[in-house]
Amino acid sequence: MTTKAKSKPAIAVRPADTSDISAHAKASILAEALPHMIRYDEETVVIKFGGNAMGDQELADAFAKDVIYLKQSGINPVVVHGGGPQIADMLKKLEIKSEFRHGLRVTDKPTVEIVEMVLAGKINKEIVAAINRQGGKAVGISGKDGNLMIAKRITEMPDPESNLMQAVDIGYVGDPVEVNPYIIDVISKSDIIPVVAPIGFDREGHTLNINADTFASALAARMKAKRLLLLTDIAGVLDDNDELIEELSIEQARALIREGTITGGMIPKIEGCIEVVEAGVEAVVIIDGRVPHCVLLELLTEHGVGTLVGTARKLPSRTQG
């Protein structure tokens, strides 16, 4: 019985200018990238897009090219985006007061309508347009489409000081309880790149604002993605000497939390990474989105751009099997 090879999507990405790169250098680049391309062939990579990379036009264009190159090489990128600063700007323009509790925006009924408008309407379509402008094909959806993300309202959270659970009322803010990735699967099997706004609803039909990291993590875990990339505005996890920690196993990450090396807002982020890896994702990378083409550097080279939690970044050598 013969197996018919699957054809790769035909995407007319705008080529980069490589006229000043020698033939030997180009061959070296390909030699390094190809094993990684094989490693991720037909695998799903969920990318949370946010921070400076969204606000800087050059970084946004570089990101758009990166996801197109991934799609062209046979990888299935799924983009989930945030939009906190843009939401804050719109609320300010509309003279709607906004406050945060435990790092989450208190979202009443009028606010959640603005949040959905900004995320699913404005930002989502800007990212779609950026990818299409660079020669790719993207479509924008939210967690409401195809019942992708069903959530429940957050009614309790751990107290920052005691770490004990306490009741909270932060309005229409949700945590995922059910992920139905059928619509993502359908889109990804074509030559189209899905771009997802982190909006969901509960079983009663109420719109819920979901933290973009949480949304991307739940989606990656449910889809058993090969990688989850969390673009941030920091280099990654730093040690006691402020040096970047490039890779962490789950055990090492937990030890650094106990020792106090990982502190503050990085603790829930790392704990979230651990949960995703334990759910079946090979690795999660807190990636420096301020670096141009950070996605390609992370996935298709040995260098990486940030802190990886989970299975090692480097490919195993032949002697390792």
Wavefront OBJ file of the C-alpha trace (Angstrom):
o trace
v 0.000 0.000 0.000
v 1.425 3.350 -0.985
v 0.906 6.556 0.903
v 0.299 9.723 -1.054
v 2.332 12.652 0.216
v 0.350 15.672 1.315
v 0.986 18.818 -0.684
v 2.040 21.954 1.155
v -0.105 25.095 1.025
v 0.757 27.404 -1.847
v 1.335 30.761 -0.188
v 2.859 33.621 -2.110
v 4.784 35.149 0.776
v 6.792 38.216 -0.099
v 10.437 37.091 -0.276
v 13.054 38.637 1.971
v 15.989 40.459 0.418
v 18.904 37.982 0.572
v 21.056 39.527 -2.136
v 23.840 40.376 0.337
v 24.046 36.811 1.718
v 26.572 34.435 0.165
v 25.527 31.084 -1.272
v 27.453 29.239 1.439
v 25.726 31.259 4.146
v 22.327 30.516 2.617
v 23.156 26.791 2.515
v 24.234 26.921 6.162
v 20.966 28.588 7.166
v 18.960 25.934 5.322
v 21.032 23.123 6.822
v 20.195 24.380 10.314
v 16.519 25.032 9.610
v 15.557 21.879 7.707
v 15.803 19.392 10.620
v 13.553 21.673 12.656
v 11.100 21.975 9.776
v 10.923 18.183 9.661
v 10.442 18.080 13.436
v 7.395 20.367 13.233
v 6.003 19.099 9.917
v 2.172 19.059 10.119
v 2.354 19.850 13.845
v 0.307 22.591 15.521
v 2.080 25.560 17.110
v -0.062 27.960 19.158
v 1.362 31.491 19.354
v 0.105 34.111 21.787
v 0.791 37.447 20.067
v 0.952 40.561 22.231
v 3.067 43.235 23.855
v 5.473 45.451 21.917
v 5.272 43.139 18.928
v 1.665 44.269 18.408
v 2.378 47.977 18.830
v 5.507 48.200 16.662
v 4.826 48.099 12.906
v 8.170 46.536 11.960
v 7.837 43.830 14.612
v 4.233 43.188 13.571
v 5.267 42.809 9.922
v 8.112 40.484 10.901
v 5.670 38.399 12.952
v 3.257 38.213 10.010
v 6.052 36.956 7.759
v 7.101 34.409 10.377
v 3.676 32.754 10.622
v 3.398 32.704 6.834
v 6.781 30.970 6.535
v 5.667 28.431 9.138
v 2.495 27.697 7.192
v 4.432 27.479 3.948
v 6.840 24.946 5.448
v 4.030 22.613 6.530
v 3.588 23.766 10.136
v 0.127 24.770 11.393
v 0.388 28.075 13.296
v -2.587 29.210 15.379
v -2.399 32.845 16.504
v -4.131 33.980 19.705
v -3.807 37.690 20.458
v -4.210 39.987 23.428
v -5.035 43.686 23.440
v -4.903 45.142 26.941
v -3.407 48.541 26.005
v -5.845 49.016 23.129
v -8.787 48.169 25.401
v -7.525 50.668 27.969
v -7.248 53.379 25.298
v -10.798 52.787 24.089
v -12.237 52.795 27.613
v -10.429 56.050 28.297
v -11.839 57.631 25.138
v -15.328 56.559 26.162
v -14.722 57.798 29.719
v -15.384 54.366 31.201
v -13.423 53.758 34.385
v -11.463 50.525 34.587
v -9.781 48.771 37.491
v -7.767 45.603 38.020
v -7.964 42.957 40.716
v -5.388 40.198 40.964
v -4.055 41.239 37.565
v -7.408 40.882 35.777
v -9.574 43.701 34.472
v -12.885 44.113 36.294
v -15.367 43.763 33.433
v -18.979 44.848 33.868
v -21.600 44.576 31.122
v -20.722 47.833 29.274
v -17.009 47.046 29.551
v -17.273 43.523 28.153
v -19.036 44.932 25.088
v -16.114 47.316 24.533
v -13.617 44.508 25.127
v -15.302 42.336 22.498
v -15.475 45.223 20.029
v -11.765 46.010 20.422
v -10.489 42.428 20.477
v -12.733 40.671 17.969
v -13.443 43.705 15.805
v -10.449 46.018 15.649
v -7.306 44.141 16.725
v -8.249 40.785 15.240
v -8.863 42.256 11.806
v -5.680 44.333 11.951
v -3.630 41.166 12.490
v -5.514 39.380 9.724
v -4.840 42.311 7.400
v -1.143 42.333 8.327
v -0.766 38.652 7.429
v -2.715 39.071 4.196
v -0.658 42.151 3.303
v 2.517 40.091 3.538
v 1.141 37.523 1.099
v -0.511 35.056 3.443
v -4.125 34.040 3.958
v -5.614 34.587 7.396
v -9.101 34.530 8.860
v -10.184 36.061 12.155
v -12.461 34.320 14.649
v -13.135 34.451 18.382
v -13.764 31.815 21.006
v -17.472 32.144 20.278
v -17.147 30.756 16.761
v -17.934 27.068 16.518
v -18.266 26.941 20.341
v -14.474 27.059 20.385
v -14.129 28.288 23.974
v -16.801 27.769 26.627
v -15.872 29.346 29.936
v -17.219 30.052 33.400
v -17.130 33.301 35.335
v -14.261 33.621 37.791
v -15.762 33.798 41.281
v -12.721 33.016 43.424
v -8.980 33.567 43.216
v -5.953 32.909 45.455
v -5.043 35.736 47.800
v -1.579 37.087 46.800
v -0.350 37.068 50.420
v -1.841 33.904 51.925
v -2.358 32.005 48.635
v -5.725 30.881 50.041
v -8.774 31.026 47.782
v -11.080 33.974 48.342
v -14.352 35.037 46.740
v -14.090 37.771 44.087
v -16.494 39.630 41.840
v -14.702 40.845 38.713
v -17.679 40.688 36.390
v -17.655 39.042 32.984
v -14.190 37.511 33.158
v -13.896 33.812 32.472
v -11.783 30.696 32.772
v -11.999 28.009 30.051
v -13.970 24.886 30.941
v -14.482 23.339 27.495
v -12.469 23.718 24.296
v -13.901 22.529 20.986
v -11.133 22.996 18.372
v -13.093 21.657 15.373
v -13.218 25.061 13.662
v -9.441 25.477 14.128
v -8.843 22.010 12.644
v -10.962 22.830 9.592
v -9.168 26.135 8.989
v -5.679 24.696 9.577
v -6.185 21.897 7.048
v -6.441 24.567 4.356
v -3.844 27.199 3.465
v -5.468 29.665 5.875
v -3.967 30.829 9.179
v -6.485 31.191 12.058
v -6.237 34.338 14.187
v -8.251 34.039 17.397
v -9.580 36.746 19.743
v -9.736 35.584 23.403
v -13.473 36.056 23.853
v -15.723 33.193 24.922
v -19.101 32.630 26.509
v -20.594 30.620 29.330
v -23.303 27.965 29.047
v -25.966 30.634 29.555
v -24.662 32.593 26.566
v -22.992 35.480 28.445
v -19.923 36.950 26.745
v -16.749 36.505 28.821
v -13.381 38.201 28.573
v -10.587 35.611 28.885
v -6.936 36.357 29.580
v -5.038 35.777 26.321
v -2.312 33.631 27.945
v -4.990 31.496 29.606
v -6.952 31.190 26.361
v -3.857 30.191 24.342
v -2.778 27.709 27.015
v -6.184 25.999 27.117
v -6.274 25.787 23.316
v -2.732 24.403 23.071
v -3.409 21.798 25.749
v -6.654 20.637 24.130
v -5.056 20.413 20.668
v -1.904 18.695 22.041
v 0.148 21.319 20.225
v 3.839 20.706 19.669
v 4.691 24.123 21.074
v 3.041 27.063 22.786
v 4.865 30.376 22.317
v 3.994 33.253 24.657
v 5.310 36.525 23.206
v 6.178 38.984 25.969
v 8.074 42.241 26.536
v 10.801 40.585 28.590
v 13.811 38.431 27.762
v 12.410 35.476 29.704
v 13.066 34.015 33.163
v 16.173 35.460 34.812
v 18.401 33.866 37.448
v 19.768 35.564 40.586
v 22.430 37.280 38.446
v 19.825 38.628 35.995
v 21.054 36.212 33.340
v 18.549 34.541 31.021
v 17.621 30.960 31.873
v 17.245 29.364 28.463
v 15.647 26.051 29.447
v 13.792 24.676 32.465
v 12.404 21.256 33.201
v 9.187 21.131 35.222
v 11.186 20.096 38.298
v 13.682 22.947 37.860
v 10.881 25.481 37.376
v 9.143 24.402 40.583
v 12.444 24.521 42.471
v 13.104 28.100 41.322
v 9.650 29.125 42.578
v 10.323 27.518 45.973
v 13.748 29.149 46.194
v 12.362 32.597 45.384
v 14.267 33.055 42.117
v 10.977 33.187 40.233
v 8.780 35.791 41.924
v 5.814 38.121 41.434
v 3.857 37.957 38.197
v 6.252 35.398 36.729
v 5.022 32.750 39.198
v 1.511 32.296 37.692
v 2.996 32.453 34.188
v 5.450 29.629 34.951
v 2.793 27.650 36.800
v 0.627 27.998 33.702
v 3.510 26.727 31.547
v 3.882 23.687 33.807
v 0.160 22.887 33.555
v 0.278 23.056 29.752
v 3.303 20.751 29.528
v 1.691 18.295 31.935
v -1.396 18.363 29.687
v 0.628 17.030 26.763
v 2.235 20.014 25.019
v 5.919 19.265 24.396
v 7.134 22.662 25.586
v 6.053 26.234 26.319
v 8.368 29.131 25.528
v 8.209 32.563 27.135
v 9.601 34.348 24.117
v 11.033 37.850 23.734
v 8.639 39.482 21.276
v 10.900 42.535 20.976
v 13.319 40.502 18.838
v 12.511 40.663 15.102
v 11.555 37.261 13.654
v 11.578 35.781 17.165
v 9.168 33.005 16.125
v 11.450 31.703 13.360
v 14.505 32.024 15.592
v 12.798 29.998 18.303
v 11.372 27.221 16.150
v 13.851 26.830 13.305
v 17.249 27.419 14.935
v 19.194 26.032 17.894
v 19.432 29.451 19.527
v 15.972 30.273 20.792
v 14.668 33.602 22.060
v 13.479 33.271 25.646
v 12.921 30.611 28.302
v 11.667 27.165 27.360
v 9.746 25.079 29.904
v 9.481 21.397 29.025
v 11.294 19.180 26.541
v 14.693 20.426 25.380
v 14.890 22.953 22.560
v 17.762 21.283 20.721
v 17.241 18.305 18.457
v 18.670 15.029 19.779
v 21.970 13.989 18.238
v 22.293 10.768 16.266
v 24.124 9.162 19.165
v 21.092 9.858 21.340
v 18.833 8.107 18.872
l 1 2 3 4 5 6 7 8 9 10 11 12 13 14 15 16 17 18 19 20 21 22 23 24 25 26 27 28 29 30 31 32 33 34 35 36 37 38 39 40 41 42 43 44 45 46 47 48 49 50 51 52 53 54 55 56 57 58 59 60 61 62 63 64 65 66 67 68 69 70 71 72 73 74 75 76 77 78 79 80 81 82 83 84 85 86 87 88 89 90 91 92 93 94 95 96 97 98 99 100 101 102 103 104 105 106 107 108 109 110 111 112 113 114 115 116 117 118 119 120 121 122 123 124 125 126 127 128 129 130 131 132 133 134 135 136 137 138 139 140 141 142 143 144 145 146 147 148 149 150 151 152 153 154 155 156 157 158 159 160 161 162 163 164 165 166 167 168 169 170 171 172 173 174 175 176 177 178 179 180 181 182 183 184 185 186 187 188 189 190 191 192 193 194 195 196 197 198 199 200 201 202 203 204 205 206 207 208 209 210 211 212 213 214 215 216 217 218 219 220 221 222 223 224 225 226 227 228 229 230 231 232 233 234 235 236 237 238 239 240 241 242 243 244 245 246 247 248 249 250 251 252 253 254 255 256 257 258 259 260 261 262 263 264 265 266 267 268 269 270 271 272 273 274 275 276 277 278 279 280 281 282 283 284 285 286 287 288 289 290 291 292 293 294 295 296 297 298 299 300 301 302 303 304 305 306 307 308 309 310 311 312 313 314 315 316 317 318 319 320 321
